[in-house]
């Protein structure tokens, strides 16, 4: 059995409980109670969430856990001396310590992240790096495993972190089954951006949004301005002008970003050859895809694949 302690604070973000759901489903899929989760807080008793409801917790005490999760709240708060001491004890008694989202700040304040690679919510990554220069904060990672320390980006990335643990503990087939039941990706590439190219564009009109949705669904097409303008029911000239006004990008640049994002996901999956990925995402050949990756990400597809394999 894997005993998991899950530390929460007043105004904790309930999305972190998605990790607990992943472990619950893993028990159902495996047919055994492999995971046992205990909610912890500094003093025990009821703790109020940011959503306004209370959950019952146990005090830290002397109990040790195989895995300790240090959860996240809706704002940054200094780690208390009790929490810092508890983290130090866990470093010697637990197999792994996990910190989704801004939970990484608590581990950093305890001094257990010095010299390690870490991830956190993109909004707080720069602050984490500035306050703790001995860390190596990788802003673009969904989750990172560095020795016994597991850190992840915010919100839904806690599910990615939990699925990675399930795969480590119970195997890839159980993790895939859990992901299917949760209706999420089994394994987003470990180096996948915390952002979506489609969301970053944020067009203001339905016409431009429809054209972008069409583009993402038809990346193998040429996706010329004329093709996209027809979908948007605008003339090519009107479309180009409206697209740039609403997104701040040219149609060609936006399509390139969508293609790079789709290719990056396929590369991280590890099951497709580079030529196949280039064809599937509309790059036509590997060299054209490589140049696009260098422009958008600053590194070639081969580097992305190496990082994904290392994360897996």
N, C-alpha and C positions, 0 to 999 in steps of 0.2 A: 504493500500500500504506500502511496505517496501522500504524505501529510503536508497540506499547504496552509500557511498562515497568511491572511490577507489583512494588512494594516489599513485602517481608514481613519479619517479625521473629521471634525465638524465641517459641514458644508462639502463633504466629499462628492465627487462627480459619479453618478450612478452608472454611467456608461462603462466604468471600469469593471462593473459586475459582469460584463459580457465575457470576460475571461472565465469567471466562475461557471457561467452557462456552458462554455466549451468543455470544461472539465466534467460537468454534470452529464452532458451528452456523450462524452468519451466513456463514462461508466456504463451508460446504456448500450453503446455500440460494443464495448468489450465484454459485456455480460458479467462484469465483476465490479465491486466497489473499489476501484484502484485509487481514486482520488478522494480524499477527505479534506474539506475546506472548513477552516475556522476563521471567523471574523474577529479581528483584534483591534483594540484601541488602547491608549495609554492608561486609562483608568477603568475600562470595562463599562458595562451598562449600555443604555441607549445612546446612539450617536445620530444626530440629525443630518440628513443629506441636503444637497443644494436644491433638490426637488421638493423638500419640505416634509418628508416622512422620516421616521426613526427606524433604525435597525439595532438589534441587540448584539453586543460584542463581549468578548472576554478580555480581561486585562492581560498585558504582556506576560507577567509572571516569569517562571523559570522554564516553561515548556519550550522545547525546540521543535523545529519543523524541517522537513526535507527541502521545501521551497518556501521562501518568504517573499511575498509581494508587498511592496510599499506603494500604496495607492496614491491617487492624485486628487486634489481639491480644485475648487474653481479659482483659487488665487494662490500666490506663493506665500508660504509661511515658513519661518525658520524652524528647523528641526529642534524639538525639545531635547534636553539632556537625556531624558528617559529613552526617547526614540534612538538617539545616537548610540547610547549604550547597548540598546537591543540590537541594532544593526551590527555593532562590533561583535557581539556574542554570536550573531547569526553567521558571521564570516567564518567562524570556526566550527559551528555546529550544523550548518545547512549545506546541502549540496549546491544550491544556487539561490541567488537573490535577484528578484525582478523589480524593475521600476518603470512602469508605463508612464508616459506623458511627463508631467513635472515632478513625478516621484524621484526622478534622477537628481533633483536638487537636494533632497534629503540624504541620498547616498553620498553626493559630493560633499555636503557639509560634514558628514561623518568621516570623510577622508578615504573612503574605500574605492573611489574611482580614479585616484591619481594614476596617471600613465595609461589609462584605459580608453578605448574607443567607446563612445556612447551616442545614443540618439535620444531625442526628446521632441516635444511638439515644436513645429517649425517657428511658431510665434515667440518661443522662449529660447531658441537655440543660441542666438547671439549673446543673450544675457548669461546663459549657462557658461559659455566659453569665456566671456569677459570676467565673470566672477571666479571661475576656477580654471586658470590658464594651464594647469597641469593635465587637464583632460584633453582628449581629441574628440570634439563634438562634430559628428557628421550629420549635417542638416538634412541631407537628402535620403536618409535611410528609414525604412519602415520599422525595422528592429535590428539590433546588433547583439551578438553574443560574444563576450570577451571573457574567457575563463568562466568563473562561476557567476558573472554578472550579466544579466539579460536586461536590456533597456529597449524602449520602443517609442515611437511617435505617439501622438495623442488619440483620443477617442477610439475609433474602430480599430486602430493598430493594436490595441490590447488583445483583439481576437487573433490577429496574426501571431502575436507573441505566444498566446496560449496554444494555438495549433502547432506551432513549432515545438513546444514542449511535449505535446501529445505525440507528435511524430517521433521525437527523441525517445520517449518512454515506452510507447506502445506500437510504434511502427507506422509506416507510411499509409497502409490500407485503412487503419483505424482513423488516422488524421483525415484522410480523404472522405471517409464516411461521415465524420463529424462535420466537415466543411459542407458536404452536400445537405445534411440536415439543417445546418444553419443558413444555407443558401448564400454562401460566400466562397471566394476563391480559396482553394486548398492552400496554395502557396503563391502569394504575390512575390515577385522578385525581391530578394532582400535589399537590393539597392534601388528599388523603384521609388520614384519621386513621391513625396507626400502630397503633391499637387496633381490635379488633372488638367491637361492642356485645354480640354473643352470648358471646364469651369473657369479657368483663368481668363478666357476670352470674354465671357459675360456680355454677350450681345444684348441690346435693348429691345430689338424687334423680333417678332415671330418669324419674319421672312429670313433674316440672317441666321437665327437659331435653327430653322428648318434646313437651311443650306448646310450648316455645320453638322447637324445630325445625319444628313444624307451623306456627307463626306466621310464621316467616321464609319458609316455602314458600307461604304463603297470605295475603300482605299485602293483597291486594285484598278479602279478606273483612272483615266487621265486626270480627271477633276480640274478641267480647265475653267477659266472664268466664265466662259460661255455656258458650260454644263451647270455650274453652280448658280449662275444668274437665272437659268431657266427654272431651276427648282425654286428659287426665291421669287420668281415671276417679276423680274426686273430686267432691264436692258443690261448688257455687260458693263457699260459705263456707269449706270446708276448703281449697279451692284458693287463694283469696285469702290466707288466713292462712299456708299453707305457702310460697306464692310469695314473700311479703314476708320471711318468716323465712330463706329460703334465698338470696335475691338482694339483700335490702335495699331493694328497690324495689316499687312497686305494679305490677300487671300493665299498667295503662294507660300508666305512664311507660316501662316496658320496651318495650312495643309501639311507642310513639312513637320511641324511640331506634332500634329496628330499622328503622322506616320512613324515618327521616331518613338512616340509613346507606345504605339501598338507593337512596333518591332521590339522595343525594350522588354515588353511583357512576354513576348514569345521567346526571346533570348533567355530570360530568366527562368522560363519553364523548363528549358534544357532538353526538349524533345525534338527540336527542329533544326535542320541544317541552315547555315547562313544564307545560302542561295534560295532556299525555300521561303525563308522569312522575308528576304528582299522582294521576292515575287508577290507574296501574300499581302504585303503592306504597300505595294505600289512603287517601290524604288526601282524595280526592274533588274538591277544588278547589285552585287555586293559593294563595288567601288562607290557607286552613287550613294548607297546607304551609309558607307563609312564616312564619306564627306559630310553628310547630313548630321551624323552623330557628333562629329568633331565640331560642327558649327553650333549645335544645340546644347550638347552635353560636355563638350571639351574632352571627350575620350572616345576611342573607337569601340565598335561592338564587341570585339574580342575581350577587352578589359571588363566590360559589363558582364560578359559570360563568366569570366574568371571570378569576379566578385560574387555573382549569384551562386556559383558552385561552392565557393568558400563558405557562404552563409548557410547553404543547405547542409 
